[in-house]
Amino acid sequence: MTTEEKYIKRCIELAKNGLGTTYPNPLVGSVIVYNGKIIGEGWHKKAGEAHAEVNAVNSVKDKSLLSKSTIYVSLEPCSHFGKTPPCCDLIIHHKIPNVVIGTIDPFAKVAGNGIKKLMEAGANVTVGILEDECNELNKRFFTFHQKKRPYVILKWAETADGFLSPKEKNEQKPVWITNIYSRQLVHKWRSEEQAILVGTQTVIDDNPSLDVRDWTGNNPVRIVLDKNNRISKESYIFDIRSKTLVISNSTINFSENVASQIMQFLFENNLQSVIIEGGKQTLQTFIDANLWDEARVFIGKEQFSSGTKSPVIAGKIVKKSKIESDELLIYLNYD
């Protein structure tokens, strides 16, 4: 690993601290190095607050060292005025001579303009260090701006014999397939994504809260498919814990291209990521439309023998892990 890669790797580590709290902004980390030693670090913590480069500069005790330092940043510094001033201007103001960037920002207002502005000011700019890792870090932000839709994560739990739910159930609550550790992990995932989506029947059958009660973090925006307004207003999804958006007949046309229309609806509502925890019909709709990026599938030890079969998915399994008695498979969609 080169010196530049080592410090960009540290930028990525710092940036991950903001997962779930920076929307609609990207995850960014920054490190300032003088004479082979880190003298400042920072990451973007929340939209509207200081960017990573600002926090890194502010953490440097002796500002006179900045004019002899290198600033590393996982994503191209912004060059436009938003809720905060351009980070490029800050770097130029402090005369930081060397700037190392992980990857270019695809956002139209930046998209190479930051690099151009720094170079015109005389900075020595290096771009493309651990680029794939930096792109992976901001897969949600990049998907939203490049594909004009949110990053889609499918999630379900199935029994050892391949069922999502039993043939019959007596209560309006979930029938748990996974253990408490897997369920806590799901709540952690929810805190990292901007939205969560389920179908009508899931709400009617299980009356879920779709929150992060077993983890610390923000509740995602709840998206509910309710074509004919069948869901009771007394359902948990309409409580005040988080925002709920209902997609009904008045929102989209359920007779064609349902998944694409839902993606457009989420994009128009500025939602960069969604975790889909619906039943088989909802999940299969996105699989069949090839509108998914990642699938996280738990396999429990229970067996139902009959009931609702799990979705059929074709994708590359990139990770297998055990969570006590459960197995977790992670699929990626390379199409």
Secondary structure, DSSP 8 states (H G I E B T S, - for coil): --HHHHHHHHHHHHHGGGTTTSTTS---EEEEEETTEEEEEEE--STTS--HHHHHHHH-S-GGGGGG-EEEEEE----S-SSS--HHHHHHHTT--EEEEEE---STTTTTHHHHHHHHTT-EEEE-TTHHHHHHHTHHHHHHHHHSS-EEEEEEEE-TTSEEEES--SSSS----S-HHHHHHHHHHHHHSSEEEE-HHHHHHH----S-TTSSS---EEEEE-TT--S-TTSGGGSTTS-EEEE-TTTS-TTS-HHHHHHHHHHHTT--EEEE---HHHHHHHHHTT--SEEEEEE-S---SSEEE------EEEEEEEETTEEEEEEE---
